[in-house]
């Protein structure tokens, strides 16, 4: 549990973890120099339950560092990031462990999700997000699920610890959590539990720009697409399969996913200018090519309709 100033929801998140019917686990809390009551709450719970290990730092560091730190401190066969404001069903761990033990080829296990607001009320139907689980039989099917989604929460799944070896934990880019999950989806199978055992808390007063600012990364959907293509290129797939998956992802993510397509249109060439300003000409050219994809898709769609 990487945390920074999470005092408002921390007790509920810890209580949900401690109520799991699977008891053989440890909770590693890395406090990124919080200034609220987070430290006091963590120390209170650590004294009450020896499974909780609390680590703090005197000076705040990058959020990506804090997420990587809890993994580096872990010792278990399985590993899970737990946000300080989300809630897990009491059977979350037992069901996920069972699913992973039944399928040795699965690198991680994800479950259905419901969305809650700051008061803990279920707003899944009102929110209307598309959250497809990347649990298809092939890398193509798994990446297609990610490309068609409009909200991604599988970063908070239960992973085999060994499956994370060699992955890039510190991706200081917009959508780094999606890239992390995609890298695993390209390497192996994914187990799925359809029931919504995971409650993800939404903050409707926060925009995408607010989230990017809290992570200290620029908000760029085009850059995310480019990094995803790098993911695919660096995967263990064969050349033709890489090309097929990459083509599919661009079409599904940049054109057919209307939410993402609108974000890319709105972004325009601002990301290209940012890349040129920071002396990355090749990245700027690649981002420029991706920036026109949604417009090209609209042109061909209208032409086909006229025909």
Long-range contacts (C-beta under 8 A, 24 or more apart in sequence): 1-27, 1-28, 1-29, 1-30, 1-70, 1-81, 1-82, 1-83, 1-84, 2-30, 2-32, 2-63, 2-66, 2-67, 2-69, 2-70, 2-81, 3-29, 3-30, 3-31, 3-32, 3-34, 3-38, 3-42, 3-66, 3-84, 4-31, 4-32, 4-33, 4-34, 4-38, 4-60, 4-63, 4-66, 5-34, 5-35, 5-36, 5-38, 6-34, 6-36, 6-38, 6-84, 6-85, 7-34, 7-36, 7-37, 7-38, 7-41, 8-85, 9-84, 9-85, 9-201, 10-38, 10-41, 10-42, 10-84, 10-85, 11-41, 12-85, 12-87, 12-120, 13-82, 13-83, 13-84, 13-85, 13-86, 13-87, 14-41, 14-45, 14-52, 16-87, 16-88, 16-89, 16-90, 17-82, 17-88, 18-45, 18-49, 18-51, 19-90, 20-88, 20-90, 20-91, 20-92, 20-93, 20-94, 21-90, 21-91, 21-93, 21-94, 22-93, 22-94, 22-97, 25-51, 25-76, 25-93, 26-51, 26-52, 26-53, 26-74, 26-75, 26-76, 27-51, 27-52, 27-53, 27-82, 28-53, 28-55, 28-70, 28-73, 28-74, 29-53, 29-54, 29-55, 29-70, 30-55, 30-56, 30-57, 30-66, 30-69, 30-70, 30-73, 31-55, 31-56, 31-57, 32-57, 32-60, 32-61, 32-63, 32-66, 33-57, 33-58, 33-59, 33-60, 33-61, 38-84, 62-170, 62-172, 62-216, 63-214, 63-215, 63-216, 64-169, 64-170, 64-171, 64-172, 64-176, 64-215, 65-170, 67-169, 67-170, 68-169, 68-170, 71-164, 71-169, 74-161, 76-161, 77-160, 77-161, 78-158, 78-159, 78-160, 78-161, 79-158, 79-159, 79-160, 79-161, 79-164, 80-156, 80-157, 80-158, 80-159, 81-155, 81-156, 82-156, 83-156, 83-201, 85-201, 86-156, 86-198, 86-199, 86-200, 86-201, 87-116, 87-120, 87-198, 87-199, 87-201, 88-197, 88-198, 88-199, 89-195, 89-196, 89-197, 89-198, 89-199, 91-197, 92-158, 92-197, 92-198, 93-158, 95-193, 95-195, 95-197, 96-157, 96-158, 96-191, 96-193, 97-158, 99-191, 99-192, 99-193, 100-158, 100-160, 100-191, 102-191, 103-189, 103-191, 105-188, 105-189, 106-160, 106-188, 106-189, 106-190, 106-191, 107-159, 107-160, 107-163, 107-184, 107-187, 107-188, 107-189, 107-190, 108-154, 108-157, 108-158, 108-159, 108-160, 108-163, 108-184, 108-190, 108-191, 109-157, 109-158, 109-190, 109-191, 109-192, 109-193, 110-134, 110-135, 110-154, 110-157, 110-190, 110-191, 110-192, 110-193, 111-157, 111-192, 111-193, 111-194, 111-195, 111-196, 111-197, 111-198, 112-193, 112-194, 112-195, 112-196, 112-197, 112-198, 113-153, 113-196, 113-198, 113-199, 113-200, 114-196, 114-198, 114-199, 114-200, 115-199, 115-200, 115-201, 115-202, 116-199, 116-200, 116-201, 116-202, 117-201, 117-202, 117-204, 118-201, 118-203, 120-201, 122-199, 123-202, 124-196, 127-151, 127-202, 130-259, 133-190, 133-192, 133-194, 134-181, 134-182, 134-185, 134-190, 135-189, 135-190, 135-191, 135-192, 136-190, 137-189, 139-185, 139-186, 139-235, 139-237, 139-241, 139-245, 140-241, 140-244, 140-245, 140-248, 142-185, 142-186, 142-190, 143-182, 143-185, 143-186, 143-232, 143-245, 143-248, 143-249, 144-248, 144-249, 144-252, 146-178, 146-181, 146-182, 146-185, 147-248, 147-249, 147-252, 147-253, 147-257, 148-252, 148-256, 148-257, 149-257, 150-257, 150-259, 150-260, 152-177, 152-178, 152-181, 153-198, 153-200, 154-181, 155-180, 155-181, 156-198, 156-200, 157-181, 159-184, 163-187, 163-188, 171-227, 172-215, 172-216, 172-217, 173-217, 173-220, 173-223, 173-224, 173-227, 174-212, 174-215, 174-217, 174-218, 174-219, 174-220, 174-221, 174-223, 174-224, 175-221, 175-224, 175-227, 176-215, 176-217, 178-224, 178-228, 179-224, 179-227, 179-228, 179-231, 182-228, 182-231, 183-231, 183-235, 186-231, 186-232, 186-235, 186-236, 186-237, 186-245, 187-235, 187-236, 208-263, 218-271, 218-274, 220-267, 220-270, 220-271, 220-274, 220-287, 221-260, 221-263, 221-264, 221-267, 222-264, 222-267, 222-271, 222-272, 222-287, 222-290, 222-291, 223-271, 223-287, 225-249, 225-250, 225-253, 225-254, 225-264, 225-290, 226-283, 226-286, 226-287, 226-290, 228-253, 250-290, 250-293, 251-297, 254-290, 254-293, 254-294, 254-297, 255-293, 255-294, 255-297, 256-297, 261-294, 261-297, 264-290, 264-291, 264-293, 264-294, 265-294, 265-295, 267-291
